[in-house]
Amino acid sequence: MEFAGIGYSEEQIQLLDVASEFCREKSPIAKVRALIDTESGFDADVWQEMAGLGWLAIAVPEAQGGVGLTLAEVVPVVEQMGRNLLATPFVTTVVAQQALLAAGSAEQQAAWLPRLGAGEVGTLALGEAHGDWDLANITATATRADGQIRLTGTKHFVLWADSAALIVVSVLLDGKPALILVEKSAIPEGALRRETIVDETRRSFALTLDGIMVPDDAVLDLSRTNMALAQIDLATNLLQSAEMCGGAQAAIDYTLDYLRTRKQFGKLIGEYQALKHPMVDAYVGYEKARTHLYSAAHSISDQGRGEIAVRMAKAAADGAYSFAADRAIQFHGGFGFTHDCDAGLHRRAAIFHASQYGDAAWQRKRLADLLLA
């Protein structure tokens, strides 16, 4: 398989095949809807099966008990999760690992990477009330006191926080950005507040940092904080692009099934050009986005080029998913606007992805700065 001069690696092909079958089997749409009404929002048994398959350790070095591959091999797994709306803390856990790999000490990595790879949940607390997608724009603070670090402020959109054993929190320490590891045991009762978000398949929380104390050795390497924030940004946008590409494919398939069976005025509605042509546009957009996705997966570790590729991928995936889901709702007529139509789940997922770490317009603005610098 080749596209844009880049081929799938053997590992990507194998993971794509396994993930396709697993996610389809474990996340039928009836189960997706049932999980919306549960407290945790995901199936703990399926999560442990994923850990048993080694998926949580794909991008963890072998020395830390991992598989020793890269984010490029995580992409096909996440793509199939997005295609089947499989809700788990997978992406946040993988990105927390990336933060540790980018700025964690040997002791911090040894303490947490094996645990996260074995199935403990990790997440990140980076968002704030100002809504800026610049991760270095931080208002939460930390101060040193008697060998400990006292945190203050509030973080928003902390995904799966109630299930997390570890939260990577961004703060200003001595006036400079810092990343701090906060264990579940350090979070006081009442510090987490469930947020209502557009994508009901996820769990998001506001985290009040006031009153949280952590030891001094919970701070990641301050000299590498900016590098870690950049890695978090790229890793999350890459994996979000994978979820969105998978979701776009599902929205297109869902709509085509309807167009092939629904009749109006004695004809299958899929025979009408007003419906055929937009579906072709949706499919072309999806294929372009997927090409950008695997190009970004291939080059994310390349300095300069990797960031350009990731931002192109996120911009393309945002557009493709939004368009495919919009057409799915529109072409299902009145039913498309009801809660029972699965197209709505995909549209809300597309909106939420765009709201996190930069939508298509913001990514293009960053691209302009990179290309014209």
N, C-alpha and C positions, 0 to 999 in steps of 0.2 A: 504494500500500500504506500503510495507516494502522493504528496501534494506540496506545492510551493517549494519543491526541492528538498523537502524534509520528510523522512519516513518514520513510521511508528517503530519504536524499538521493540525487540522481542518481548521484553518485560511488559511494555505497555499493551501489546496485543493480548498477552496471557491475562493480565489484570482486567482488561476490558471484557474479555469473554467471561471470566468468573464473576465480575461485578454485575454484568448484564443479567445473568441468570439469578444471582443472589438477590439483587435489589428488586427485580420483578417478582420473585417469589415471596420475599419478606415484606414488600410494601405495596400490596394491592390497594386500589383507591378506597375501598371500604375501610381498610385498616387505617389509612391516612386520615380519613374523616373521624374514625373512632378515637384516635390518639389526640385529636384537637380538644376533646373533652376531658382528658386525663390531667392529673396534676403535673407530672414530669414532662409530658409531651413527646416522649419517645419510649421505645420498648427496650427495657434493660437486658432482656435475654438476647435480643438481636444485637445489641451493643457488645455483649460479651462474645457472641459468635464472631463479630467483626474483629475483636481483639484476638480471638483464637486463630483467625485466618492470617494474622500478622499485619493487617491493614494499618493499625495505629502505629506500627513501628517501621513503615515503609521508608520514611525519610530520616530515620534515626540511625546513627552510625553503628556498625557492628560492635564496636568497643563498648557501647552503651546498651547492648542487648537488642539492637535493632536489625533491620534487614540490610541497611547500608546502601539504599538507593536514594533517589532525589525526589523533589517535588514533581518532576516530569512524570514519574511513575504514580504519583498520587492523583494526577489529573484524570485519567480514565475512570478511576473509582468514583471520584466526586461527580464526574459527568453523569454516570449512571444513577447516582443518588438524586441528582436534580431531575433526571428524566422520570424517576418514579416517586418523586416527592418524599424520599426517605428522610425523615427527620431524626437527626442524632447530633450530638456535640462533636462530630468528627472534625469538621473544619477548624473549629476553635481550638481543639486539642492539638491538631497538627501545627497550627500557627503558634500556639504557646510553646511547642517544641522548637520551632524556628527562632523564637525570641531567646530561648535558653542557648541554642546553638550559636546565635550571633553575639550574645553578650554575657552568658552565664560563665561562672568560674567552673573549674574542673569539679569542685565539690558540689556546686549547685546542679551541674549536669548529671553527675553520678547519682545524686539524690532523687532527681525528678524524671529524667528521661526514661529510665526503665519502668517507672511506675505509670507514666503516661502511655508508654508503649504497650503496657500490659492491660490497660483498660480504665485507669483512673481518668477522670474528666479534667481537662484544663480549659481555661478561657481567658479573655483579656478585657480589661476595663480601661478603655481609651477615650470613649465618647464623652462629651460634656454638653452643657445646656446651650452653648453658643452654636453647636452644630457644625463647626468648621471641620472640613476633612483633612486639614493640615494637622498631622498627629503631634507636631511639635508645639501647637497652640494649646498650652496646658494652663489651667487655673488652679487645679487641686495642688495642695502643697504637702510637704513633709519636713519635719524638724527633728533634729537629733536631741535626745535627752537621756543621759545616764546609760549609754550603750544601746539605746533603743531608738526606733524611728516612730514618731507620732504622725499619723495621716489626718488630713482635713480636706473637706470638699465633697463633691458628689459626682459620680460617674453614671452615664446613661448607656443604654443598649448593651448591657453586659449579658451576652447570650448564655443561656444554660447555667447561670450563676448558682442557682439553688442545688445543682448536681455536681458542681465543680469542687475538686479537692484542692486545686491551685488556681489563683487568679493573678495574672500579670497586670499590675496597675501602673499607669503613667502619672507622675507627679513632678512638681518643681522642688528640687532639693538643693539648698544653697543657691537658689535662683536659676538653676539649670535643670533641663529635662533629665529625669531618672526613671528607671523601671524597677519596680519592687515586687517581690514575690509575697503574696498574701495567701496563707493557708486557710482552709475552711474553719479551723479551730480558732483563728484569730478574729473572725467576723462575729460581732455581737448580735444577739437576737434583735430583730427589728431593723437591721441595717439594710436588708434586701427588700425592695418593694417591686412587686410584679408590674410591668408596664403593658399597656394595651397597644399592640402594634398591628399593622395592616395584614401581616402574614401570620395567620392563626396557627400554622404548623410549627412555629418556633416559640421559644420561651425567652423573653427579654426582661431584664431587671435594672432598676436604678440601685446603685450601691452608695450608701452614705458612708464616707470614710471616717467621719468624726468618731473618735474613741477607739480606732483600730491602732494597735501597737504591734510592731514587728521587730525582731532583732536586727542589729546593724548588718549582719551577714545576709540579710534578705535582699539587699540592694544588688542589682546586676552591675557589671563593670561600667562605671560612669564614663570612661573614655570611649566606650563602644555603644553608648545609648543611641546616638543619632544613626549609626549603622544598623542597630537593631530595629529602630522605628522604621527605617527604610525597608528592611527585610520583611517586617510585619505587613507593611503597606503593599509591597509587591506580592507576597505570598497570598494574602487575603484576596487581592484583586484577581490573581491568577485562578484561585480556587473558586471564587465567585463566578468568574467567567465560565469555568467548567460546569458549575451548577446551572447557569443560565443557558448554556448551549444544550445541555441535556433537557432542560425544561422546554426550550424552543422546539426541539424535536418532538417531545411529547405533545405539545400544543398543536403542532402541525398534524401529527398522526391522528389525534383525537378529532380534529376538524375534518380531515379527509374521510375518516370513517363515516362521519355524519353526512358529508356531501355525497357519498356513494350510496347512501340508503334512504335519505329523506326525499320525498317526491312532492312537487308543487305544480299545479296545473298539468298533471299527467306526465311530468318529466322529473328525472333526478335533478336536484338543484345543482349538482356538480357539473351539469352540462352547460350552465349559463356562464358566459364569458365574464360577467361582472363578479363571479365568484372564483372562476378558474384563474384568472390573471393575478389577483392578489395572493392566491395560494402559491403560485409560481414565484412571486416576489418574496413571499415569506420563506420559501425553501432556498432561494438563492441567498437571501440574507443569512439564513442559518448556516449554509455551507461556507460562506465567507467568514462568518464568526468562528466556526469550528477550525477553519484553516488558521486564522489568527491565534486561536487558542493553542493549538499544538505547536505553532511557530514560537509562541511565547514560552511554552513548556520546554521547548528545546533550547531556548537561549536565555532563560531567566538568570542564569548565573554569569552571563557575559556582561561585564561592566558597560554601562551606557546603552548598548543595544538591548539588553534584557529589559530595562525599564520601558524603553520605547515599545517593544513588542507586547509587554503586559498591558500597557495603557491602550494600545490599539485593540488588544483582545477584549478588554473590559468595555470599551466604547462600542465595539461591534456586537458583543454579546448582549449588552443592554438594549441596543436598537432592535436586534433580531428577536429577542424574547418578548419585548414589549409589543412589537408589531404582530408576531405570531399569536400571542395571547389576546390582543385586541381583536384580530380577525376571528379568532375562535369564538369570542363572546358575540361579536356582531353577526356572524353567520349562523349561530344557533338561534337567532331571533329573540323573541321574548324570553324563552327558556334560558338563553345565555346570560341574562341579568339576574337569574335566581341563584340562591345559595346551593342548589342541587347540581348546577352545571359545573363540571370539573374545570372548565376554562377559567372560572373565577379564581380558583386556587392558584393557577399559574400566573394570572395577571397580578394577584396580590404578592406572590413571590417575586415577580419581576420588579414591582414597585419597591419592595423592601430592599432587594439587592442594590438597586440604584441609589437608595438612601444611605447606604453604608460604604464608606471609603471612596466615594466619588461616582457620580453618574456619568453618562456619556459626554455631556457638555463639559464637565469639569476635567474629564480625562483628555479630551481634545485640547483644552486650554493648556494642560500640562505638557501635552505633546508639542504644541506650538512652541512653548518655552524650550523644550529639549531640542527640537529640530532647528530652531533659529538661533540658538545660543552661539 
